């Protein structure tokens, strides 16, 4: 004799059958800190990039961009472009933004060491930049470790 099919009873569903999200406890903590750190740095780098463009277009009084050496002009244009592009990537909290920002900061530090007349950096500026790099790398590592 054929068996009758019974309707599916969803009230007896076990927890193993359901897909549930994990509660967002400490899992997002370092990711959120990394995102906000990147956005704060993005705001600073937008200001840095806009200041470079203001120097290039002559918005600052006595900027003297045209009267400077070709090396200074090329360096300033490089930083005017890379700083703003890195700032956009940082604001979006993307990996390429962090990489471009690290490239911009390391370029600044290396040029300050080898060409101090082109890129000036005081010991305080150097310490701040190195500190930001360390914080970025540590928070990125902690965020990646939590995932």
C-alpha atoms as an extended CHARMM CRD file, in Angstrom:
* protein
*
       147  EXT
         1         1  UNK       CA              0.0000000000        0.0000000000        0.0000000000  PROA      1               0.0000000000
         2         2  UNK       CA              1.4470000000        3.4090000000       -0.9020000000  PROA      2               0.0000000000
         3         3  UNK       CA              2.3570000000        5.7560000000        1.9220000000  PROA      3               0.0000000000
         4         4  UNK       CA              0.7420000000        9.1270000000        2.1870000000  PROA      4               0.0000000000
         5         5  UNK       CA              3.0780000000       12.0840000000        2.1180000000  PROA      5               0.0000000000
         6         6  UNK       CA              2.8480000000       14.3030000000        5.1290000000  PROA      6               0.0000000000
         7         7  UNK       CA              3.1530000000       18.0950000000        4.8160000000  PROA      7               0.0000000000
         8         8  UNK       CA              6.4810000000       19.5350000000        5.8470000000  PROA      8               0.0000000000
         9         9  UNK       CA              6.4080000000       20.7140000000        9.4410000000  PROA      9               0.0000000000
        10        10  UNK       CA              8.7680000000       23.7110000000        9.7690000000  PROA      10              0.0000000000
        11        11  UNK       CA              8.0610000000       24.1260000000       13.4540000000  PROA      11              0.0000000000
        12        12  UNK       CA             10.2750000000       21.1270000000       14.1960000000  PROA      12              0.0000000000
        13        13  UNK       CA             13.3070000000       22.6710000000       12.5080000000  PROA      13              0.0000000000
        14        14  UNK       CA             16.4910000000       22.1810000000       14.4950000000  PROA      14              0.0000000000
        15        15  UNK       CA             19.1950000000       24.7600000000       15.0400000000  PROA      15              0.0000000000
        16        16  UNK       CA             21.5470000000       22.7300000000       12.8850000000  PROA      16              0.0000000000
        17        17  UNK       CA             19.2300000000       23.3200000000        9.9320000000  PROA      17              0.0000000000
        18        18  UNK       CA             19.2530000000       27.1080000000       10.2370000000  PROA      18              0.0000000000
        19        19  UNK       CA             21.8630000000       29.5050000000        9.0150000000  PROA      19              0.0000000000
        20        20  UNK       CA             22.5420000000       32.0080000000       11.7370000000  PROA      20              0.0000000000
        21        21  UNK       CA             24.8590000000       34.9460000000       11.9100000000  PROA      21              0.0000000000
        22        22  UNK       CA             27.3400000000       35.0980000000       14.7040000000  PROA      22              0.0000000000
        23        23  UNK       CA             26.6890000000       37.8800000000       17.1510000000  PROA      23              0.0000000000
        24        24  UNK       CA             28.8800000000       40.8930000000       16.4480000000  PROA      24              0.0000000000
        25        25  UNK       CA             30.7910000000       41.0350000000       19.6840000000  PROA      25              0.0000000000
        26        26  UNK       CA             34.5050000000       41.6670000000       19.5100000000  PROA      26              0.0000000000
        27        27  UNK       CA             34.7350000000       40.3770000000       15.9440000000  PROA      27              0.0000000000
        28        28  UNK       CA             34.2790000000       43.7990000000       14.4100000000  PROA      28              0.0000000000
        29        29  UNK       CA             36.2130000000       45.7350000000       17.0110000000  PROA      29              0.0000000000
        30        30  UNK       CA             39.5930000000       45.9260000000       15.2590000000  PROA      30              0.0000000000
        31        31  UNK       CA             37.9790000000       46.2590000000       11.8350000000  PROA      31              0.0000000000
        32        32  UNK       CA             36.0320000000       49.2880000000       13.0390000000  PROA      32              0.0000000000
        33        33  UNK       CA             39.1410000000       50.7980000000       14.6320000000  PROA      33              0.0000000000
        34        34  UNK       CA             41.0660000000       50.2410000000       11.3870000000  PROA      34              0.0000000000
        35        35  UNK       CA             38.3130000000       51.8320000000        9.3180000000  PROA      35              0.0000000000
        36        36  UNK       CA             38.1610000000       54.9270000000       11.5150000000  PROA      36              0.0000000000
        37        37  UNK       CA             41.9540000000       55.2170000000       11.6440000000  PROA      37              0.0000000000
        38        38  UNK       CA             42.0580000000       55.0640000000        7.8530000000  PROA      38              0.0000000000
        39        39  UNK       CA             39.3620000000       57.7430000000        7.5900000000  PROA      39              0.0000000000
        40        40  UNK       CA             41.1700000000       60.0980000000        9.9670000000  PROA      40              0.0000000000
        41        41  UNK       CA             44.3580000000       59.6540000000        7.9580000000  PROA      41              0.0000000000
        42        42  UNK       CA             42.3340000000       60.1870000000        4.7610000000  PROA      42              0.0000000000
        43        43  UNK       CA             41.1540000000       63.5900000000        5.9830000000  PROA      43              0.0000000000
        44        44  UNK       CA             44.7410000000       64.5760000000        6.8010000000  PROA      44              0.0000000000
        45        45  UNK       CA             45.9670000000       63.3780000000        3.4140000000  PROA      45              0.0000000000
        46        46  UNK       CA             43.2040000000       65.2360000000        1.5780000000  PROA      46              0.0000000000
        47        47  UNK       CA             44.3890000000       68.4100000000        3.2970000000  PROA      47              0.0000000000
        48        48  UNK       CA             48.0080000000       67.5810000000        2.4010000000  PROA      48              0.0000000000
        49        49  UNK       CA             47.1040000000       66.9450000000       -1.2480000000  PROA      49              0.0000000000
        50        50  UNK       CA             45.0010000000       70.1040000000       -1.5210000000  PROA      50              0.0000000000
        51        51  UNK       CA             47.8170000000       72.1410000000        0.0360000000  PROA      51              0.0000000000
        52        52  UNK       CA             50.1710000000       70.7940000000       -2.6340000000  PROA      52              0.0000000000
        53        53  UNK       CA             47.7020000000       71.7590000000       -5.3570000000  PROA      53              0.0000000000
        54        54  UNK       CA             47.2750000000       75.1970000000       -3.7880000000  PROA      54              0.0000000000
        55        55  UNK       CA             51.0420000000       75.6570000000       -4.0520000000  PROA      55              0.0000000000
        56        56  UNK       CA             51.0620000000       74.4720000000       -7.6620000000  PROA      56              0.0000000000
        57        57  UNK       CA             48.2690000000       76.7720000000       -8.8340000000  PROA      57              0.0000000000
        58        58  UNK       CA             49.5900000000       79.7130000000       -6.8120000000  PROA      58              0.0000000000
        59        59  UNK       CA             46.7670000000       80.0220000000       -4.2750000000  PROA      59              0.0000000000
        60        60  UNK       CA             49.2680000000       80.6210000000       -1.4720000000  PROA      60              0.0000000000
        61        61  UNK       CA             50.9080000000       84.0290000000       -1.5700000000  PROA      61              0.0000000000
        62        62  UNK       CA             54.5740000000       83.8150000000       -2.5270000000  PROA      62              0.0000000000
        63        63  UNK       CA             54.4320000000       80.0980000000       -3.2930000000  PROA      63              0.0000000000
        64        64  UNK       CA             56.9600000000       80.5860000000       -6.0900000000  PROA      64              0.0000000000
        65        65  UNK       CA             56.2600000000       77.2440000000       -7.7250000000  PROA      65              0.0000000000
        66        66  UNK       CA             57.5100000000       78.3380000000      -11.1580000000  PROA      66              0.0000000000
        67        67  UNK       CA             60.7380000000       79.7240000000       -9.7310000000  PROA      67              0.0000000000
        68        68  UNK       CA             61.6900000000       76.4900000000       -7.9800000000  PROA      68              0.0000000000
        69        69  UNK       CA             63.8930000000       73.7380000000       -9.3910000000  PROA      69              0.0000000000
        70        70  UNK       CA             62.5070000000       71.0990000000      -11.7200000000  PROA      70              0.0000000000
        71        71  UNK       CA             63.0790000000       68.4270000000       -9.0700000000  PROA      71              0.0000000000
        72        72  UNK       CA             60.9800000000       70.3480000000       -6.5480000000  PROA      72              0.0000000000
        73        73  UNK       CA             58.1970000000       70.8550000000       -9.0830000000  PROA      73              0.0000000000
        74        74  UNK       CA             58.1320000000       67.1830000000      -10.0810000000  PROA      74              0.0000000000
        75        75  UNK       CA             58.1170000000       66.0660000000       -6.4440000000  PROA      75              0.0000000000
        76        76  UNK       CA             55.3150000000       68.4460000000       -5.5160000000  PROA      76              0.0000000000
        77        77  UNK       CA             53.1860000000       67.2910000000       -8.4600000000  PROA      77              0.0000000000
        78        78  UNK       CA             53.8640000000       63.6430000000       -7.5190000000  PROA      78              0.0000000000
        79        79  UNK       CA             52.6730000000       64.2370000000       -3.9560000000  PROA      79              0.0000000000
        80        80  UNK       CA             49.7030000000       66.3420000000       -5.0960000000  PROA      80              0.0000000000
        81        81  UNK       CA             48.4440000000       63.3770000000       -7.1150000000  PROA      81              0.0000000000
        82        82  UNK       CA             49.4040000000       60.4100000000       -4.9370000000  PROA      82              0.0000000000
        83        83  UNK       CA             48.2050000000       62.0200000000       -1.6970000000  PROA      83              0.0000000000
        84        84  UNK       CA             44.6940000000       62.6080000000       -3.0180000000  PROA      84              0.0000000000
        85        85  UNK       CA             44.4260000000       59.1790000000       -4.6450000000  PROA      85              0.0000000000
        86        86  UNK       CA             45.6730000000       57.5150000000       -1.4420000000  PROA      86              0.0000000000
        87        87  UNK       CA             43.1990000000       59.5840000000        0.5900000000  PROA      87              0.0000000000
        88        88  UNK       CA             40.2920000000       58.3310000000       -1.5200000000  PROA      88              0.0000000000
        89        89  UNK       CA             41.4420000000       54.7340000000       -1.0590000000  PROA      89              0.0000000000
        90        90  UNK       CA             41.8830000000       55.2560000000        2.6640000000  PROA      90              0.0000000000
        91        91  UNK       CA             38.4190000000       56.7690000000        2.9930000000  PROA      91              0.0000000000
        92        92  UNK       CA             36.9430000000       53.7310000000        1.2670000000  PROA      92              0.0000000000
        93        93  UNK       CA             38.9760000000       51.5440000000        3.6650000000  PROA      93              0.0000000000
        94        94  UNK       CA             40.3180000000       49.5590000000        0.7370000000  PROA      94              0.0000000000
        95        95  UNK       CA             43.5500000000       47.6250000000        0.6610000000  PROA      95              0.0000000000
        96        96  UNK       CA             44.9200000000       49.5930000000       -2.2860000000  PROA      96              0.0000000000
        97        97  UNK       CA             44.3490000000       52.8200000000       -0.3460000000  PROA      97              0.0000000000
        98        98  UNK       CA             46.5280000000       51.5900000000        2.4860000000  PROA      98              0.0000000000
        99        99  UNK       CA             49.1990000000       50.4530000000        0.0610000000  PROA      99              0.0000000000
       100       100  UNK       CA             49.2070000000       53.8020000000       -1.7750000000  PROA      100             0.0000000000
       101       101  UNK       CA             49.3130000000       55.6510000000        1.5280000000  PROA      101             0.0000000000
       102       102  UNK       CA             52.3090000000       53.5770000000        2.6430000000  PROA      102             0.0000000000
       103       103  UNK       CA             53.9570000000       54.3250000000       -0.7150000000  PROA      103             0.0000000000
       104       104  UNK       CA             53.3190000000       58.0630000000       -0.2780000000  PROA      104             0.0000000000
       105       105  UNK       CA             54.6340000000       58.1230000000        3.2900000000  PROA      105             0.0000000000
       106       106  UNK       CA             57.7060000000       56.0640000000        2.4750000000  PROA      106             0.0000000000
       107       107  UNK       CA             58.3690000000       58.2580000000       -0.5760000000  PROA      107             0.0000000000
       108       108  UNK       CA             58.1740000000       61.3180000000        1.6650000000  PROA      108             0.0000000000
       109       109  UNK       CA             60.5570000000       59.8390000000        4.2330000000  PROA      109             0.0000000000
       110       110  UNK       CA             63.0700000000       58.5670000000        1.6680000000  PROA      110             0.0000000000
       111       111  UNK       CA             63.0960000000       61.8510000000       -0.2430000000  PROA      111             0.0000000000
       112       112  UNK       CA             63.4770000000       63.7700000000        3.0270000000  PROA      112             0.0000000000
       113       113  UNK       CA             66.5750000000       61.7300000000        3.8600000000  PROA      113             0.0000000000
       114       114  UNK       CA             68.2390000000       61.8250000000        0.4400000000  PROA      114             0.0000000000
       115       115  UNK       CA             66.9910000000       65.1840000000       -0.8650000000  PROA      115             0.0000000000
       116       116  UNK       CA             66.4080000000       67.4400000000        2.1540000000  PROA      116             0.0000000000
       117       117  UNK       CA             66.2850000000       70.5770000000       -0.0340000000  PROA      117             0.0000000000
       118       118  UNK       CA             63.3890000000       69.1780000000       -2.0510000000  PROA      118             0.0000000000
       119       119  UNK       CA             61.3560000000       67.5500000000        0.7380000000  PROA      119             0.0000000000
       120       120  UNK       CA             61.7840000000       69.0190000000        4.1640000000  PROA      120             0.0000000000
       121       121  UNK       CA             60.9260000000       66.9300000000        7.1990000000  PROA      121             0.0000000000
       122       122  UNK       CA             61.5840000000       67.8890000000       10.7810000000  PROA      122             0.0000000000
       123       123  UNK       CA             62.3410000000       65.1900000000       13.3500000000  PROA      123             0.0000000000
       124       124  UNK       CA             58.8140000000       65.6620000000       14.6940000000  PROA      124             0.0000000000
       125       125  UNK       CA             57.2650000000       65.1090000000       11.2540000000  PROA      125             0.0000000000
       126       126  UNK       CA             59.4230000000       62.0250000000       10.7160000000  PROA      126             0.0000000000
       127       127  UNK       CA             58.4490000000       60.6160000000       14.1150000000  PROA      127             0.0000000000
       128       128  UNK       CA             54.7450000000       61.2490000000       13.4470000000  PROA      128             0.0000000000
       129       129  UNK       CA             54.8780000000       59.5740000000       10.0450000000  PROA      129             0.0000000000
       130       130  UNK       CA             56.7360000000       56.5550000000       11.4100000000  PROA      130             0.0000000000
       131       131  UNK       CA             54.2900000000       56.3560000000       14.3080000000  PROA      131             0.0000000000
       132       132  UNK       CA             51.3180000000       56.3960000000       11.9280000000  PROA      132             0.0000000000
       133       133  UNK       CA             52.9030000000       53.6020000000        9.8890000000  PROA      133             0.0000000000
       134       134  UNK       CA             53.4050000000       51.4740000000       13.0010000000  PROA      134             0.0000000000
       135       135  UNK       CA             49.8310000000       52.0770000000       14.2000000000  PROA      135             0.0000000000
       136       136  UNK       CA             48.4370000000       51.2450000000       10.7520000000  PROA      136             0.0000000000
       137       137  UNK       CA             50.4190000000       48.0150000000       10.4880000000  PROA      137             0.0000000000
       138       138  UNK       CA             49.5670000000       46.8720000000       14.0280000000  PROA      138             0.0000000000
       139       139  UNK       CA             45.8450000000       47.6250000000       13.7260000000  PROA      139             0.0000000000
       140       140  UNK       CA             45.7380000000       46.0010000000       10.2640000000  PROA      140             0.0000000000
       141       141  UNK       CA             47.4020000000       42.8990000000       11.6650000000  PROA      141             0.0000000000
       142       142  UNK       CA             45.0000000000       42.7420000000       14.6090000000  PROA      142             0.0000000000
       143       143  UNK       CA             41.9870000000       43.2090000000       12.3090000000  PROA      143             0.0000000000
       144       144  UNK       CA             43.2040000000       40.4490000000        9.9900000000  PROA      144             0.0000000000
       145       145  UNK       CA             43.8430000000       38.1490000000       12.9430000000  PROA      145             0.0000000000
       146       146  UNK       CA             40.2820000000       38.5180000000       14.2050000000  PROA      146             0.0000000000
       147       147  UNK       CA             38.6890000000       37.3830000000       10.9480000000  PROA      147             0.0000000000
